[in-house]
Amino acid sequence: MQNSPVSSLVGEEYEVEVGPVAHGGHCIARTEAGRVLFVRHALPGERVVARVTEGEETSRFLRADAVTILDPSKDRVVAPCPFAGPGKCGGCDWQHAKPGAQRRLKGEVIAEQLLRLAGLTPEEAGWDGTVMPAEGDKLPQGEVPQWRTRVQYAIDADGHAGLRKHRSHDVEVIDHCMIAAPGVSELGIEKRDWENMASVEAIAASGSNDRQVVLTPKPGGRLPLVELDKPVSVLRVDEKDGGVHRVHGRAFVRERADERTYRVGNGGFWQVHPKAAQTLMLAVMQGLTPRKGETALDLYCGVGLFAGAIADRVGDQGAVLGIESGKRAVEDARHNLAGFPRVRVEQGKVESVLPRTGITEVDLIVLDPPRAGAGKQTVHHLATLGARRIAYVACDPAALARDLAYFADRGYKVRTLRAFDLFPMTHHVECVAILEPVKKDA
């Protein structure tokens, strides 16, 4: 007996009342039959017609776009970007919401994740419930912060630059990205032909006038002669080993934070918002309050932003160990921190390198893990080191909440939590949690 084929529901439309925001840039709704929809381009409290974009009869939930707004929210605006909306560019999630509403939605997501995954109310997390905009991002209605200093353009079959559609490999060809920093826009990536390229990443350092493009050719594709509207360095991603190689110009860009210059090579990681590195560095230092002579760990340290700030504050009698998995980032961190003789940077995964160091105690820890979080094994190890303060920098509230629960299991509580809107128009948000040991009863 043959199983009957599963019926796709893509294209089906439902009139629904939109419920609360959920993690990921969508809201939750239910059909009259009780089926759960994750609806993009909607806002809580609206009545909309939602068209299914993913899902089958047997799916636990369906993904959908709000294609008709029957009863709009007072927080709704016309999306400033012509490439935002159902079926278009997937880069922005909240172009249709007022900036203040975007921050409230992000705050609701953080609160929900903290409660569900860590059992913490905002009060218990030492958080006032607000998501703070970056300096200079409060703009009149209709104006969009131009914050993205790094833009990864996808290239379509005809060599045109664009951005990926939501949860798709399809390319939405664009002539301008509204959230791109001026230094990216002025390169004119969208105006030229990129035949034989799979992607083009544009980088405009905020700490200098350095500009860089990183080209990823299609298999067998020849590198074009790059002539852009501004002077720019060119790097190439090797199709065999994935390494990044210099074609011409500098292999790095120079960034600034804490009155120090940081070299960031080969398209390596640096915070995308021009104010982000300084904002997060200050939040971490204010939370840790480093003292002269203390020892510290900087985990997932990148090119050494936090290690440099801590080293500056603990002085010649203090010591900092950074751990980072990226080979080029480690080279850059060692270069950037060469002026601090008591700073050491080790290469490798935190969970592998940290046990090998033999460190049994430390005063301060800062960790800025990737989106998946640090995980139970690493958190449990860190909790044995007796740090008086731990700063956790998180780009994903779900991963943060999970790791806070692991810390709680090992005797660390959240002292304060701060949230920053360093990715306007998207669902992403950055948090800094400061933890300390639970005081034992005498």
N, C-alpha and C positions, 0 to 999 in steps of 0.2 A: 504494500500500500504506500503510495507516494504522499509526502507531506505537501500540503498546499502552499504556494509561494506566499511570502510575507508581503503585504500590501504597503507600499510607500504612501505616506501622507503629505509629502512635499507638494506645496501648492494649495492645499486645503486652507480654507479661511474660517476663522471663528470670531464672533463678536464677544469680547470679554471685558470684565472689570479688572484693571491692573492692580495688583497687590504690591507688597513691599519690594524694595531693591534687594538684589542678591549679589554675591561676590562674582565678578566677571563682566560687569557692564550691561546687565539686563535686569528686568523685573520679573516677578513671579505672577502668573495668572492661572486660572483654571477654567476649562470649558464647562458647559452645563453638565456634561457627563462626568466631570471630576478629573479629567486628564490635565496634567501639569504642563504649562507652557513656560519656557524661558524666553521672554519677549524683549528684543532690542528696540531702540528708538521710541520707547514708551517711558512714562513717568508714573509713579505711584498715584493711585486715585483716578487715573484717566479711564475712559471707556474707549476702546479701540477695536478696529478690525485687524486681527493678527493673522498673517499668512505664514504657514509652516515652511521652514527652510531646511530642516533636518528632522528625520524621524519616521518610524513605521508603526503599524498597528500594535506591535509587541513592545515598542520602546517604553522605557520607564518614564521618560519625559520627552517633550518635543521642543525644538528650537524654532523661534518664529520672529518675524519682523512686524512692527506696527505699521501697516500700510495706509490706514485711514484713521484719523483722530476724530472721534465722534464727540467727545467731551474733554477738552484739553485742560491740563493743569495750569494754575496761575504761574507756575515756574517754567512753563514752556516758552521758548523763543524760536523764531525761524533760524535754522542752522546757518551761520555766517558762511560756511564753506559750501560751494556748489558740488563738491564731491562727497559730501556726507549724506547719509540716508540709506534706506533699505536697498540692498544689492549693490551698494557703491563701496568706496574705500573703507577698509576695516580699521584704520589707524585711530580714529576718535570714536568714543562711545557716547559722549554727553554733549555734543555740539548743540543739541536741541534743548538744553537746560541752562537757566541762568547760572552765572558763576557761583553765586552763593548757594544755590540749590545743589550744584555739583559737589561742593564741599560738604553739605549736609548729608547727601547720599553716601559719600565716602565715609563720613563719620558713622552713619547707620550700619554700614558694612563692617567697619572695625568693631563696633559695639556687639554686633551679632556674632562675629567670629570669636571674640573674647569670651562671650558668655557660653557659646555652644561648645568650644574646644578647650577653653581654659577654666570655665566656671567663674569668670571674673566679671563683675559689673564695672562700669567706668570708674566709680568711686574707689572700688577695691584695687583698680589699676593705677590710681593716682592721676587720672586723666579727666580733664574738664569737658570732654566730649566734642571739642572743636578741632577742625582741620584748618591749619593756618595757611593762608596764601603766601607765596614767596614775595619778597620785596619787589615792588614794581609791577606785580601781576594784577592789581586791582585796576581795571580799565573800564571806560564807558561801555554801555551795552552795544553790541555789534562789533566791538574791537576784540581781537583775540591775542593773548600773549604769544609772542614769537620766541619760544623757549627752546625748541629742539635743536641743539647744536650738532646732533648727529642724525642723519636721515639715511635709511637703507632703501634705495630705490630698486624695485624690481623692473626687469626689462621684458617687454612683450615680444612676440614672434617677429614683429616688424622693426624692432630696435628702439621702440619708444619707452621712455621712463615713466614709471607710475608707482603705485602702492598696492599691496595685496588687498583683495576683498576679504571680508570677515570669514575666517575658517576656510580659506580657499587659496589655491595657487593661482587663480585668475588675477590678472593685473588690471587695475583701474588707472588708465592713462590720465595724467594730470598736467596742468601747465604751471601750477604753483601750489605749494603746501603752506597753508595759512599759519601753522604752528611752527614752521621751520624758522630758525634764527636767521637774522639778516645775512650773516656770514655764509650760511648755506645757500640761501636764495640767490645771492649775488653771483654764485658760481655759474648759474644758468644750466644746470644739469638737464632740466626738462626740455630745453630748446634744441638739443643736439641729438644726433643719431648714435645709438649704442649697439649697432649690429655686432653679433658674435659675443655680446656680454650677457651673463645671466643676472648680475646685479651690480650696482654702483653705490658705494657708501660715501656720503659726503660728510666731512668733519670740519667744523669751524671752531677752533679753540676759543674759549671765552677769556682766557688769561693772556692771550697774545694775538697777533694777526695771522698766526699759522693756519693754513688751509690745506686740506688733504682729501684725496679721493682714493678709495680702495676698490679695485676692479676685480670682479670674479668672472673670468671668461666661461663661455659654454665649452663643453668638451671639444678640444681641438680648435677652439676659437682663437684667432690672432688678436693681439693687443692693438687697439686703435692708437693713433696719434692724438693725444689729449690736448685740445686747445679750448680752454674755458675762459670765462669773462674776467677772471682774476688770477694772479699767480697762485699756483697750487703744486703741492708734492703729489706724486703718484705712486701707489703701491699696488701689487698684484697678488692675488691668492693663487697658490699653486694647486692645480687640479689633482696632482698625484698625492701630495702629503698634507694639503690644507694649510701649509705654512704661508706666511705673508712676507713678500720680498719687495724691496725698494726698486722702483724703476727709475725715478729721478726726484731730486729734491731731498729734504730731510725725511728720515724714517720715523720721525716722532713729531708730536706737537707739544707746545709748552702751555701748561695750565697754571693757575695761581689759586692759592688758598692759604690762609693763616700767614699772610705776608711772605710766602715762600713759593718758589717756582718748582713745578713738578713736570718731569719729562714723561710723556705717555707715548710709547712706541707701537708701531705696526697696528694701528687701529685699536689699541688696547682699551680696557675699561676706564672710563672716567664718568662721573655723574653727568647726565645729559642736560639738565637745566643749568643755565649759567650761574645761578645762585645756590645750587644744591650742595656743592662741596663745602662751601663756607657755612651754610646753614646747618648742615649735619655735623660738621666738625665742631661748631660752637655748642650745639645741643649735647654732643658727646662729652666735651670738656666740662661744660657746666654740670652735667650729671655725675661725671666721675670725680671731679675736683682733685686732679692729680697733685701729689705733694712731693717736695724735693726728696730724692733718694728712694722713691718707690720703684717697684718692678712691675712690668706690664706685658701682656700678650696682645698682639693685634692679629686676629685670625681672619683669613680670607682678605689679606691686607692690600691686594692690588699693588699700586705703585707707591704705597706708603703714606697716604694722606693722614690717617689717624696715628700711625706710628710716629710720624714727624711731629705732630701736634703734642703727643704725650711726651716724647723725648725732650722737646723744648721745655716742658713744664716740670719733669722729674729731675732735670739737671744732670751734671756730670757724675753724680753718685747714684743715679738711677740706672735702670736698664730696661730695654724693650726687645722682645722677640716677635718678629713678624713671620707668618706662615702664609704662603700663596702657592697655588698649583701651577699657574702660568709661567713658563720659562722666561718669556720676554718681560712680563710684568715684574718678575723677581730681579732681572737685570736692571730694569728702570728703578725699582725700589732701592736697590743697593746704590745706584748712582744718586738718587734723590736724597738719600739719607747718609751719604758719605761723610757729612760734617758731624755726625753723631757717633763717636767711637764706641759707645755702649749700646748701639742698636745692631741687631743681627737679623738677617732675613733668610729663612730656609724655604727651599722649594719642595712642594709635594702636597698631597691632600692632607687636610687638617687631621682627619681621623687616623692617618698613618704616621705623620711626622710628630704630632704632639706626644704620643706615648714614648717615642724614641728619644725625646729631648731629656728625659729624666727629671723634668721639672715637677716638684711636689708641692710647691706653694708659690703664690704670686699675689700681689696687692690689687691689681686692676686687670680687667679683661675687656677688650672691645671685639665684637664679632659682627661682621657684615656679610652673612652667608648669601649664596645664590637663592633664587626664588623658592627652591624646595625646602630651604631652612637648614639648620645645623643637624637636626636629628637626635634621637634618643641617646645613642652611643656617645656622641661628642658632648652633649649637654651633661650627661652623667659624669663624664671625665672632668669637665670644667668645674663641676660642683665640688669635686674633691680637693681643689687647689686652694680653697679658703679665701678667695678674693673678697675684699671688703665692698667692692662695687663692680658690677658688670654692666656694660653698655651693649645693647643688642639693637643693631640697625637693620630694619626689615623693609623689603620692598613688597612683601606679600603678607597681608594680615592673617591669613589662615595658617601659614607656616609659622608666623610669630606666635600665634595663640597656642599651637601644638607644642612649640618649644618652651613656652612659658609654663605649660602644664608639666612638662618634664622637669623644668627647674624647680617647680613647686614640690614635686615628688622628692627632690633632693635638698630641700631646705632653703630655697631662695624665693623671695617674694618680690613683686614689682613695687618699686618705690614711686616712680613717676613714669608716665607715658606721654609722649608728644607726637602729634601727627602733622605732616606737612604736605600741602598740595603742590608737589614738584612735577606733576604730569597733567597740567590743565587740559580739559576736554577729553581725557581718557579716564578709565576706571582705576588706574594705578595710583597708589598713595604710598608715601614713605613714613615709617614710624621709628621713633627712638625710645626704647624702653630701658630704664635704669633699674637694675635689680640689686638687692642686698640680702645677706643672710638673715633668716628669721632668728630673732633673739631667743635664746634658750631661757626658760624660767630658772631662776636661781634655786 
